[in-house]
Amino acid sequence: MLDIAEELNRWVEQGRDFAVATVVAVTGSAPRRPGAALAVDSAGTAIGSVSGGCVEGAVYELCQQALQDGTTVLERFGYSDEDAFAVGLTCGGVIDILVTPVRSDAAGSALRAVFAAALSSAARGDAAALARITEGPDALRGRALLVRPDGSYEGGLGGHPRLDRTAAAEARALLDAGRTGTVVLGERGSRCGQPLTLLVESSVPPPRMIVFGAIDFAAALVRAGAFLGYHVTVCDARPVFATRDRFPDADEIVVDWPHRYLASTAVDSRTVLCVLTHDAKFDVPLLELALRLPVAFVGAMGSRRTHEDRDRRLREIGVTERELARLHSPIGLDLGARTPEETALSIAAEIVAVRRGGSGVPLTGAHTPIHHDGPRPRAIGSVA
């Protein structure tokens, strides 16, 4: 749901009633992941998507029905190839969709307040996690809890205070990792006599991409990074090259020695570092630091010869084989790229493959999954 937070936040501010359908579980090759949402207001306006078009019509009707009767429902959509007019996914996957009415009447005011706070936080770019019960007693389904980075929370899951505390701790763990996923609470953890499944949607600031080296290839990569949703910084020690005129699409432009800037700036497990300087005086001290940081991706541009020389220099200053194994060099997938734009596409493709666990091989004739499954749910509090 938080993927359409800006639009939904405007609906809340305008006082609209609406129903939101959220993908809460996926099996097989479904087009959208947990957290993807479609919302419909009382006037019939729709925003978002849960399946890329396969089941949107049926989900739209479920949203309208939920607005009328005020009931939260969980619906499953699977494969429907035998009947071309049946409602289902043509890709062979299965998705579970939770449809929740968000109304301003007395019955819906408490849930609306939690949703309003979550949507406002996400629209501002603040970090927060929304935990909702997707499977469990009918009376609790759809109940929501908003969790902040400091562990504080508002709302409630309608069970026991210890359930709220347990759910908040689990949601905070996913929020710290910047992940959306499901958590299963066993009977003991749920405090309600049966297991509960929660969908935790994390809203975090955009991940960072730091591009070192203000070259023509960097300008194209900046545009690709922005397209992928990264907050993009360009860093170069040469002020004549690191200018706003050359990089109008960058969020930040920093004039500093790359290793010194990296040592002073904040990075996390989602950060992508792209070293395009291919100059040893910049690369070696930068990569010595970068390969020891808990970031998502470290890649460096250069020819095979440049790569071999860089590896040798890094070994000489004490970089270990395990650390070197983290380096993607030469950076990018083999697309036969020549131009800056093609090279940027090659680099962006490798970043996506690493992030999503893709193989990088052509899908034609391959036996690899098209949509890779995310992390499996974790069960806690179960009775042994």
Contacts in CASP RR format, 6 or more apart in sequence:
PFRMAT RR
TARGET T0000
AUTHOR 0000-0000-0000
METHOD contacts of the structure
MODEL  1
MLDIAEELNRWVEQGRDFAVATVVAVTGSAPRRPGAALAVDSAGTAIGSV
SGGCVEGAVYELCQQALQDGTTVLERFGYSDEDAFAVGLTCGGVIDILVT
PVRSDAAGSALRAVFAAALSSAARGDAAALARITEGPDALRGRALLVRPD
GSYEGGLGGHPRLDRTAAAEARALLDAGRTGTVVLGERGSRCGQPLTLLV
ESSVPPPRMIVFGAIDFAAALVRAGAFLGYHVTVCDARPVFATRDRFPDA
DEIVVDWPHRYLASTAVDSRTVLCVLTHDAKFDVPLLELALRLPVAFVGA
MGSRRTHEDRDRRLREIGVTERELARLHSPIGLDLGARTPEETALSIAAE
IVAVRRGGSGVPLTGAHTPIHHDGPRPRAIGSVA
1 8 0 8 1.000
1 20 0 8 1.000
1 22 0 8 1.000
1 35 0 8 1.000
1 37 0 8 1.000
1 39 0 8 1.000
1 115 0 8 1.000
1 118 0 8 1.000
1 119 0 8 1.000
1 130 0 8 1.000
1 201 0 8 1.000
2 35 0 8 1.000
2 37 0 8 1.000
2 118 0 8 1.000
2 119 0 8 1.000
2 122 0 8 1.000
2 130 0 8 1.000
2 201 0 8 1.000
2 202 0 8 1.000
2 203 0 8 1.000
3 35 0 8 1.000
3 36 0 8 1.000
3 37 0 8 1.000
3 48 0 8 1.000
4 37 0 8 1.000
4 39 0 8 1.000
4 47 0 8 1.000
4 48 0 8 1.000
5 118 0 8 1.000
5 119 0 8 1.000
5 122 0 8 1.000
5 123 0 8 1.000
5 203 0 8 1.000
6 122 0 8 1.000
6 123 0 8 1.000
7 39 0 8 1.000
7 47 0 8 1.000
7 48 0 8 1.000
8 18 0 8 1.000
8 20 0 8 1.000
8 39 0 8 1.000
8 47 0 8 1.000
8 115 0 8 1.000
8 119 0 8 1.000
9 116 0 8 1.000
9 119 0 8 1.000
9 120 0 8 1.000
9 122 0 8 1.000
9 123 0 8 1.000
11 18 0 8 1.000
11 39 0 8 1.000
11 41 0 8 1.000
12 102 0 8 1.000
12 112 0 8 1.000
12 115 0 8 1.000
12 116 0 8 1.000
12 119 0 8 1.000
12 120 0 8 1.000
15 104 0 8 1.000
16 41 0 8 1.000
16 42 0 8 1.000
16 43 0 8 1.000
17 41 0 8 1.000
17 42 0 8 1.000
17 67 0 8 1.000
17 101 0 8 1.000
17 102 0 8 1.000
17 103 0 8 1.000
17 104 0 8 1.000
18 39 0 8 1.000
18 40 0 8 1.000
18 41 0 8 1.000
18 42 0 8 1.000
18 63 0 8 1.000
18 67 0 8 1.000
18 101 0 8 1.000
18 102 0 8 1.000
19 39 0 8 1.000
19 40 0 8 1.000
19 62 0 8 1.000
19 63 0 8 1.000
19 64 0 8 1.000
19 66 0 8 1.000
19 67 0 8 1.000
19 99 0 8 1.000
19 100 0 8 1.000
19 101 0 8 1.000
19 102 0 8 1.000
20 37 0 8 1.000
20 38 0 8 1.000
20 39 0 8 1.000
20 63 0 8 1.000
20 99 0 8 1.000
20 100 0 8 1.000
20 102 0 8 1.000
20 115 0 8 1.000
21 37 0 8 1.000
21 38 0 8 1.000
21 39 0 8 1.000
21 40 0 8 1.000
21 50 0 8 1.000
21 59 0 8 1.000
21 62 0 8 1.000
21 63 0 8 1.000
21 97 0 8 1.000
21 98 0 8 1.000
21 99 0 8 1.000
21 100 0 8 1.000
22 34 0 8 1.000
22 35 0 8 1.000
22 36 0 8 1.000
22 37 0 8 1.000
22 50 0 8 1.000
22 97 0 8 1.000
22 98 0 8 1.000
22 99 0 8 1.000
22 100 0 8 1.000
22 132 0 8 1.000
22 199 0 8 1.000
22 201 0 8 1.000
23 30 0 8 1.000
23 32 0 8 1.000
23 33 0 8 1.000
23 34 0 8 1.000
23 35 0 8 1.000
23 36 0 8 1.000
23 37 0 8 1.000
23 50 0 8 1.000
23 51 0 8 1.000
23 95 0 8 1.000
23 96 0 8 1.000
23 97 0 8 1.000
24 34 0 8 1.000
24 35 0 8 1.000
24 74 0 8 1.000
24 96 0 8 1.000
24 97 0 8 1.000
24 98 0 8 1.000
24 132 0 8 1.000
24 134 0 8 1.000
24 182 0 8 1.000
24 197 0 8 1.000
24 199 0 8 1.000
25 34 0 8 1.000
25 95 0 8 1.000
25 96 0 8 1.000
25 134 0 8 1.000
25 182 0 8 1.000
25 199 0 8 1.000
26 32 0 8 1.000
26 33 0 8 1.000
26 34 0 8 1.000
26 93 0 8 1.000
26 94 0 8 1.000
26 95 0 8 1.000
26 96 0 8 1.000
26 371 0 8 1.000
26 373 0 8 1.000
27 93 0 8 1.000
27 94 0 8 1.000
27 95 0 8 1.000
28 92 0 8 1.000
28 93 0 8 1.000
28 94 0 8 1.000
28 369 0 8 1.000
28 371 0 8 1.000
28 373 0 8 1.000
29 91 0 8 1.000
29 92 0 8 1.000
29 93 0 8 1.000
29 369 0 8 1.000
29 370 0 8 1.000
29 371 0 8 1.000
30 51 0 8 1.000
30 89 0 8 1.000
30 91 0 8 1.000
30 92 0 8 1.000
30 93 0 8 1.000
30 94 0 8 1.000
30 95 0 8 1.000
30 371 0 8 1.000
31 51 0 8 1.000
31 52 0 8 1.000
31 54 0 8 1.000
31 89 0 8 1.000
31 91 0 8 1.000
31 371 0 8 1.000
32 49 0 8 1.000
32 50 0 8 1.000
32 51 0 8 1.000
32 52 0 8 1.000
32 95 0 8 1.000
33 180 0 8 1.000
33 371 0 8 1.000
33 374 0 8 1.000
34 180 0 8 1.000
34 181 0 8 1.000
34 182 0 8 1.000
34 199 0 8 1.000
34 201 0 8 1.000
35 180 0 8 1.000
35 199 0 8 1.000
35 201 0 8 1.000
36 48 0 8 1.000
36 49 0 8 1.000
36 50 0 8 1.000
37 48 0 8 1.000
37 50 0 8 1.000
38 46 0 8 1.000
38 47 0 8 1.000
38 48 0 8 1.000
38 49 0 8 1.000
38 50 0 8 1.000
38 56 0 8 1.000
38 59 0 8 1.000
38 60 0 8 1.000
38 63 0 8 1.000
39 46 0 8 1.000
39 47 0 8 1.000
39 48 0 8 1.000
39 63 0 8 1.000
40 46 0 8 1.000
40 60 0 8 1.000
40 63 0 8 1.000
40 64 0 8 1.000
40 67 0 8 1.000
42 67 0 8 1.000
44 64 0 8 1.000
46 60 0 8 1.000
46 63 0 8 1.000
49 56 0 8 1.000
50 56 0 8 1.000
50 59 0 8 1.000
50 95 0 8 1.000
50 97 0 8 1.000
51 59 0 8 1.000
51 77 0 8 1.000
51 89 0 8 1.000
51 95 0 8 1.000
54 77 0 8 1.000
54 88 0 8 1.000
54 89 0 8 1.000
54 90 0 8 1.000
54 91 0 8 1.000
55 77 0 8 1.000
55 87 0 8 1.000
55 88 0 8 1.000
55 89 0 8 1.000
55 95 0 8 1.000
55 97 0 8 1.000
57 87 0 8 1.000
58 77 0 8 1.000
58 87 0 8 1.000
58 88 0 8 1.000
59 75 0 8 1.000
59 97 0 8 1.000
59 99 0 8 1.000
62 73 0 8 1.000
62 75 0 8 1.000
62 97 0 8 1.000
62 99 0 8 1.000
63 99 0 8 1.000
66 72 0 8 1.000
66 73 0 8 1.000
66 99 0 8 1.000
66 100 0 8 1.000
66 101 0 8 1.000
67 101 0 8 1.000
67 103 0 8 1.000
69 101 0 8 1.000
70 101 0 8 1.000
70 103 0 8 1.000
70 107 0 8 1.000
71 101 0 8 1.000
72 98 0 8 1.000
72 99 0 8 1.000
72 100 0 8 1.000
72 101 0 8 1.000
72 141 0 8 1.000
72 142 0 8 1.000
73 98 0 8 1.000
73 99 0 8 1.000
74 96 0 8 1.000
74 97 0 8 1.000
74 98 0 8 1.000
74 99 0 8 1.000
74 134 0 8 1.000
74 135 0 8 1.000
74 141 0 8 1.000
75 96 0 8 1.000
75 97 0 8 1.000
75 99 0 8 1.000
76 94 0 8 1.000
76 95 0 8 1.000
76 96 0 8 1.000
76 97 0 8 1.000
77 87 0 8 1.000
77 88 0 8 1.000
77 89 0 8 1.000
77 94 0 8 1.000
77 95 0 8 1.000
77 97 0 8 1.000
78 88 0 8 1.000
78 89 0 8 1.000
78 92 0 8 1.000
78 93 0 8 1.000
78 94 0 8 1.000
78 95 0 8 1.000
79 88 0 8 1.000
79 89 0 8 1.000
79 90 0 8 1.000
79 91 0 8 1.000
79 92 0 8 1.000
79 93 0 8 1.000
79 94 0 8 1.000
80 86 0 8 1.000
80 87 0 8 1.000
80 88 0 8 1.000
80 89 0 8 1.000
80 90 0 8 1.000
81 90 0 8 1.000
81 92 0 8 1.000
89 95 0 8 1.000
91 370 0 8 1.000
96 134 0 8 1.000
98 132 0 8 1.000
98 134 0 8 1.000
98 141 0 8 1.000
98 142 0 8 1.000
98 199 0 8 1.000
100 111 0 8 1.000
100 132 0 8 1.000
100 142 0 8 1.000
101 108 0 8 1.000
102 108 0 8 1.000
102 111 0 8 1.000
102 112 0 8 1.000
102 115 0 8 1.000
103 112 0 8 1.000
104 112 0 8 1.000
110 155 0 8 1.000
111 142 0 8 1.000
111 143 0 8 1.000
111 144 0 8 1.000
113 154 0 8 1.000
113 155 0 8 1.000
114 130 0 8 1.000
114 144 0 8 1.000
114 145 0 8 1.000
114 146 0 8 1.000
114 154 0 8 1.000
114 155 0 8 1.000
114 156 0 8 1.000
115 130 0 8 1.000
115 144 0 8 1.000
117 128 0 8 1.000
117 146 0 8 1.000
117 154 0 8 1.000
118 128 0 8 1.000
118 130 0 8 1.000
118 144 0 8 1.000
118 146 0 8 1.000
118 203 0 8 1.000
121 127 0 8 1.000
121 128 0 8 1.000
121 146 0 8 1.000
121 203 0 8 1.000
122 128 0 8 1.000
122 203 0 8 1.000
125 203 0 8 1.000
125 205 0 8 1.000
126 203 0 8 1.000
127 148 0 8 1.000
127 149 0 8 1.000
127 175 0 8 1.000
127 202 0 8 1.000
127 203 0 8 1.000
127 204 0 8 1.000
127 205 0 8 1.000
128 146 0 8 1.000
128 147 0 8 1.000
128 148 0 8 1.000
128 149 0 8 1.000
128 175 0 8 1.000
128 202 0 8 1.000
128 203 0 8 1.000
129 146 0 8 1.000
129 147 0 8 1.000
129 171 0 8 1.000
129 172 0 8 1.000
129 174 0 8 1.000
129 175 0 8 1.000
129 200 0 8 1.000
129 201 0 8 1.000
129 202 0 8 1.000
129 203 0 8 1.000
130 144 0 8 1.000
130 145 0 8 1.000
130 146 0 8 1.000
130 147 0 8 1.000
130 171 0 8 1.000
130 200 0 8 1.000
130 201 0 8 1.000
130 203 0 8 1.000
131 144 0 8 1.000
131 145 0 8 1.000
131 146 0 8 1.000
131 147 0 8 1.000
131 157 0 8 1.000
131 167 0 8 1.000
131 168 0 8 1.000
131 170 0 8 1.000
131 171 0 8 1.000
131 183 0 8 1.000
131 198 0 8 1.000
131 199 0 8 1.000
131 200 0 8 1.000
131 201 0 8 1.000
132 142 0 8 1.000
132 143 0 8 1.000
132 144 0 8 1.000
132 145 0 8 1.000
132 198 0 8 1.000
132 199 0 8 1.000
132 201 0 8 1.000
133 140 0 8 1.000
133 141 0 8 1.000
133 142 0 8 1.000
133 143 0 8 1.000
133 144 0 8 1.000
133 157 0 8 1.000
133 196 0 8 1.000
133 197 0 8 1.000
133 198 0 8 1.000
134 141 0 8 1.000
134 142 0 8 1.000
134 182 0 8 1.000
134 197 0 8 1.000
134 198 0 8 1.000
134 199 0 8 1.000
135 141 0 8 1.000
135 195 0 8 1.000
135 196 0 8 1.000
135 197 0 8 1.000
136 192 0 8 1.000
136 194 0 8 1.000
136 195 0 8 1.000
136 196 0 8 1.000
136 197 0 8 1.000
137 192 0 8 1.000
137 194 0 8 1.000
140 157 0 8 1.000
140 158 0 8 1.000
140 159 0 8 1.000
140 192 0 8 1.000
140 196 0 8 1.000
143 156 0 8 1.000
143 157 0 8 1.000
143 158 0 8 1.000
144 155 0 8 1.000
144 156 0 8 1.000
144 157 0 8 1.000
145 153 0 8 1.000
145 154 0 8 1.000
145 155 0 8 1.000
145 156 0 8 1.000
145 157 0 8 1.000
145 164 0 8 1.000
145 167 0 8 1.000
145 168 0 8 1.000
145 171 0 8 1.000
146 153 0 8 1.000
146 154 0 8 1.000
146 155 0 8 1.000
147 153 0 8 1.000
147 167 0 8 1.000
147 168 0 8 1.000
147 171 0 8 1.000
147 172 0 8 1.000
147 175 0 8 1.000
149 172 0 8 1.000
149 175 0 8 1.000
149 176 0 8 1.000
151 168 0 8 1.000
151 169 0 8 1.000
151 172 0 8 1.000
153 164 0 8 1.000
153 168 0 8 1.000
153 171 0 8 1.000
155 164 0 8 1.000
156 164 0 8 1.000
157 163 0 8 1.000
157 164 0 8 1.000
157 167 0 8 1.000
157 196 0 8 1.000
158 164 0 8 1.000
159 191 0 8 1.000
159 192 0 8 1.000
160 191 0 8 1.000
160 192 0 8 1.000
162 189 0 8 1.000
162 191 0 8 1.000
163 185 0 8 1.000
163 189 0 8 1.000
163 190 0 8 1.000
163 191 0 8 1.000
163 192 0 8 1.000
163 196 0 8 1.000
166 185 0 8 1.000
166 189 0 8 1.000
166 191 0 8 1.000
166 380 0 8 1.000
167 183 0 8 1.000
167 185 0 8 1.000
167 198 0 8 1.000
170 183 0 8 1.000
170 185 0 8 1.000
170 198 0 8 1.000
170 200 0 8 1.000
170 378 0 8 1.000
170 380 0 8 1.000
171 183 0 8 1.000
171 198 0 8 1.000
171 200 0 8 1.000
174 180 0 8 1.000
174 181 0 8 1.000
174 183 0 8 1.000
174 200 0 8 1.000
174 202 0 8 1.000
175 200 0 8 1.000
175 202 0 8 1.000
175 204 0 8 1.000
177 202 0 8 1.000
177 269 0 8 1.000
178 202 0 8 1.000
178 204 0 8 1.000
178 270 0 8 1.000
179 202 0 8 1.000
179 375 0 8 1.000
180 199 0 8 1.000
180 200 0 8 1.000
180 201 0 8 1.000
180 202 0 8 1.000
181 199 0 8 1.000
181 200 0 8 1.000
181 201 0 8 1.000
181 374 0 8 1.000
181 375 0 8 1.000
181 377 0 8 1.000
182 197 0 8 1.000
182 198 0 8 1.000
182 199 0 8 1.000
182 200 0 8 1.000
182 377 0 8 1.000
183 197 0 8 1.000
183 198 0 8 1.000
183 200 0 8 1.000
183 377 0 8 1.000
183 378 0 8 1.000
183 380 0 8 1.000
184 195 0 8 1.000
184 196 0 8 1.000
184 197 0 8 1.000
184 198 0 8 1.000
184 377 0 8 1.000
184 378 0 8 1.000
184 379 0 8 1.000
184 380 0 8 1.000
185 195 0 8 1.000
185 196 0 8 1.000
185 197 0 8 1.000
185 198 0 8 1.000
185 379 0 8 1.000
185 380 0 8 1.000
185 381 0 8 1.000
186 195 0 8 1.000
186 196 0 8 1.000
186 379 0 8 1.000
186 380 0 8 1.000
186 381 0 8 1.000
186 382 0 8 1.000
186 383 0 8 1.000
187 193 0 8 1.000
187 194 0 8 1.000
187 195 0 8 1.000
187 381 0 8 1.000
187 382 0 8 1.000
187 383 0 8 1.000
188 381 0 8 1.000
188 382 0 8 1.000
188 383 0 8 1.000
189 380 0 8 1.000
189 381 0 8 1.000
189 382 0 8 1.000
190 196 0 8 1.000
195 379 0 8 1.000
195 382 0 8 1.000
197 377 0 8 1.000
204 270 0 8 1.000
205 231 0 8 1.000
206 229 0 8 1.000
206 230 0 8 1.000
206 231 0 8 1.000
207 229 0 8 1.000
207 230 0 8 1.000
207 231 0 8 1.000
207 268 0 8 1.000
207 270 0 8 1.000
207 271 0 8 1.000
207 272 0 8 1.000
207 296 0 8 1.000
208 230 0 8 1.000
208 231 0 8 1.000
208 232 0 8 1.000
208 233 0 8 1.000
208 267 0 8 1.000
208 268 0 8 1.000
208 270 0 8 1.000
208 271 0 8 1.000
208 272 0 8 1.000
209 225 0 8 1.000
209 228 0 8 1.000
209 230 0 8 1.000
209 231 0 8 1.000
209 232 0 8 1.000
209 233 0 8 1.000
209 271 0 8 1.000
209 272 0 8 1.000
209 274 0 8 1.000
210 232 0 8 1.000
210 233 0 8 1.000
210 235 0 8 1.000
210 262 0 8 1.000
210 265 0 8 1.000
210 267 0 8 1.000
210 271 0 8 1.000
210 272 0 8 1.000
210 273 0 8 1.000
210 274 0 8 1.000
211 218 0 8 1.000
211 221 0 8 1.000
211 222 0 8 1.000
211 232 0 8 1.000
211 233 0 8 1.000
211 234 0 8 1.000
211 235 0 8 1.000
211 250 0 8 1.000
211 274 0 8 1.000
211 276 0 8 1.000
212 235 0 8 1.000
212 236 0 8 1.000
212 258 0 8 1.000
212 262 0 8 1.000
212 273 0 8 1.000
212 274 0 8 1.000
212 275 0 8 1.000
212 276 0 8 1.000
212 277 0 8 1.000
212 282 0 8 1.000
212 286 0 8 1.000
213 234 0 8 1.000
213 235 0 8 1.000
213 236 0 8 1.000
213 241 0 8 1.000
213 242 0 8 1.000
213 258 0 8 1.000
213 275 0 8 1.000
213 276 0 8 1.000
213 277 0 8 1.000
213 282 0 8 1.000
214 234 0 8 1.000
214 236 0 8 1.000
214 238 0 8 1.000
214 241 0 8 1.000
214 242 0 8 1.000
214 243 0 8 1.000
214 246 0 8 1.000
214 247 0 8 1.000
215 241 0 8 1.000
215 276 0 8 1.000
215 277 0 8 1.000
216 340 0 8 1.000
217 276 0 8 1.000
217 301 0 8 1.000
217 340 0 8 1.000
217 343 0 8 1.000
217 344 0 8 1.000
218 234 0 8 1.000
218 247 0 8 1.000
218 274 0 8 1.000
218 276 0 8 1.000
219 246 0 8 1.000
219 247 0 8 1.000
219 249 0 8 1.000
219 340 0 8 1.000
220 339 0 8 1.000
220 340 0 8 1.000
220 341 0 8 1.000
220 343 0 8 1.000
220 344 0 8 1.000
221 274 0 8 1.000
221 276 0 8 1.000
221 340 0 8 1.000
221 343 0 8 1.000
221 344 0 8 1.000
221 347 0 8 1.000
221 348 0 8 1.000
222 232 0 8 1.000
222 234 0 8 1.000
222 247 0 8 1.000
222 249 0 8 1.000
222 250 0 8 1.000
223 249 0 8 1.000
223 344 0 8 1.000
224 344 0 8 1.000
224 345 0 8 1.000
224 347 0 8 1.000
224 348 0 8 1.000
225 232 0 8 1.000
225 348 0 8 1.000
226 232 0 8 1.000
226 249 0 8 1.000
226 250 0 8 1.000
226 251 0 8 1.000
227 348 0 8 1.000
228 348 0 8 1.000
228 351 0 8 1.000
228 352 0 8 1.000
230 272 0 8 1.000
231 251 0 8 1.000
231 252 0 8 1.000
232 249 0 8 1.000
232 250 0 8 1.000
232 251 0 8 1.000
232 252 0 8 1.000
233 250 0 8 1.000
233 251 0 8 1.000
233 252 0 8 1.000
233 253 0 8 1.000
233 254 0 8 1.000
233 265 0 8 1.000
234 242 0 8 1.000
234 247 0 8 1.000
234 250 0 8 1.000
234 252 0 8 1.000
234 253 0 8 1.000
234 254 0 8 1.000
235 242 0 8 1.000
235 253 0 8 1.000
235 254 0 8 1.000
235 255 0 8 1.000
235 256 0 8 1.000
235 258 0 8 1.000
235 261 0 8 1.000
235 262 0 8 1.000
236 242 0 8 1.000
236 254 0 8 1.000
236 255 0 8 1.000
236 258 0 8 1.000
236 277 0 8 1.000
237 255 0 8 1.000
237 256 0 8 1.000
237 257 0 8 1.000
237 258 0 8 1.000
237 282 0 8 1.000
238 255 0 8 1.000
239 255 0 8 1.000
242 253 0 8 1.000
242 254 0 8 1.000
242 255 0 8 1.000
243 253 0 8 1.000
244 250 0 8 1.000
244 253 0 8 1.000
247 253 0 8 1.000
254 261 0 8 1.000
257 282 0 8 1.000
257 285 0 8 1.000
258 275 0 8 1.000
258 277 0 8 1.000
258 282 0 8 1.000
258 285 0 8 1.000
258 286 0 8 1.000
259 282 0 8 1.000
259 285 0 8 1.000
259 286 0 8 1.000
259 288 0 8 1.000
259 289 0 8 1.000
262 273 0 8 1.000
262 286 0 8 1.000
262 289 0 8 1.000
262 290 0 8 1.000
262 293 0 8 1.000
263 289 0 8 1.000
267 273 0 8 1.000
267 293 0 8 1.000
267 294 0 8 1.000
267 295 0 8 1.000
268 294 0 8 1.000
268 295 0 8 1.000
269 294 0 8 1.000
269 295 0 8 1.000
269 296 0 8 1.000
270 295 0 8 1.000
270 296 0 8 1.000
271 293 0 8 1.000
271 295 0 8 1.000
271 296 0 8 1.000
271 297 0 8 1.000
272 295 0 8 1.000
272 296 0 8 1.000
272 297 0 8 1.000
272 351 0 8 1.000
273 290 0 8 1.000
273 293 0 8 1.000
273 295 0 8 1.000
273 297 0 8 1.000
273 298 0 8 1.000
273 299 0 8 1.000
274 297 0 8 1.000
274 299 0 8 1.000
274 300 0 8 1.000
274 301 0 8 1.000
274 331 0 8 1.000
274 347 0 8 1.000
275 282 0 8 1.000
275 283 0 8 1.000
275 286 0 8 1.000
275 287 0 8 1.000
275 290 0 8 1.000
275 298 0 8 1.000
275 299 0 8 1.000
275 300 0 8 1.000
275 301 0 8 1.000
275 331 0 8 1.000
276 300 0 8 1.000
276 301 0 8 1.000
276 331 0 8 1.000
277 283 0 8 1.000
277 286 0 8 1.000
277 301 0 8 1.000
278 300 0 8 1.000
278 301 0 8 1.000
278 302 0 8 1.000
278 303 0 8 1.000
278 306 0 8 1.000
280 309 0 8 1.000
280 310 0 8 1.000
280 313 0 8 1.000
283 300 0 8 1.000
283 310 0 8 1.000
284 310 0 8 1.000
284 313 0 8 1.000
284 314 0 8 1.000
284 317 0 8 1.000
287 298 0 8 1.000
287 300 0 8 1.000
287 310 0 8 1.000
287 314 0 8 1.000
287 319 0 8 1.000
287 327 0 8 1.000
288 314 0 8 1.000
288 317 0 8 1.000
288 318 0 8 1.000
288 319 0 8 1.000
290 298 0 8 1.000
291 298 0 8 1.000
291 314 0 8 1.000
291 319 0 8 1.000
291 323 0 8 1.000
291 324 0 8 1.000
291 326 0 8 1.000
291 327 0 8 1.000
292 323 0 8 1.000
296 354 0 8 1.000
296 355 0 8 1.000
297 328 0 8 1.000
297 351 0 8 1.000
297 354 0 8 1.000
297 355 0 8 1.000
298 326 0 8 1.000
298 327 0 8 1.000
298 328 0 8 1.000
299 327 0 8 1.000
299 328 0 8 1.000
299 329 0 8 1.000
299 331 0 8 1.000
299 332 0 8 1.000
300 307 0 8 1.000
300 310 0 8 1.000
300 327 0 8 1.000
300 328 0 8 1.000
300 329 0 8 1.000
300 330 0 8 1.000
300 331 0 8 1.000
301 329 0 8 1.000
301 330 0 8 1.000
301 331 0 8 1.000
302 329 0 8 1.000
302 330 0 8 1.000
302 331 0 8 1.000
303 330 0 8 1.000
304 330 0 8 1.000
306 330 0 8 1.000
307 329 0 8 1.000
307 330 0 8 1.000
310 329 0 8 1.000
311 324 0 8 1.000
311 329 0 8 1.000
314 324 0 8 1.000
315 324 0 8 1.000
328 350 0 8 1.000
328 354 0 8 1.000
331 346 0 8 1.000
331 347 0 8 1.000
331 350 0 8 1.000
332 343 0 8 1.000
332 346 0 8 1.000
332 347 0 8 1.000
332 349 0 8 1.000
332 350 0 8 1.000
333 346 0 8 1.000
333 349 0 8 1.000
333 350 0 8 1.000
333 353 0 8 1.000
333 360 0 8 1.000
334 346 0 8 1.000
335 342 0 8 1.000
335 345 0 8 1.000
335 346 0 8 1.000
335 349 0 8 1.000
336 342 0 8 1.000
336 346 0 8 1.000
337 343 0 8 1.000
337 345 0 8 1.000
337 346 0 8 1.000
349 360 0 8 1.000
352 358 0 8 1.000
353 359 0 8 1.000
353 360 0 8 1.000
356 372 0 8 1.000
357 372 0 8 1.000
358 368 0 8 1.000
358 372 0 8 1.000
359 366 0 8 1.000
359 368 0 8 1.000
361 368 0 8 1.000
363 370 0 8 1.000
END
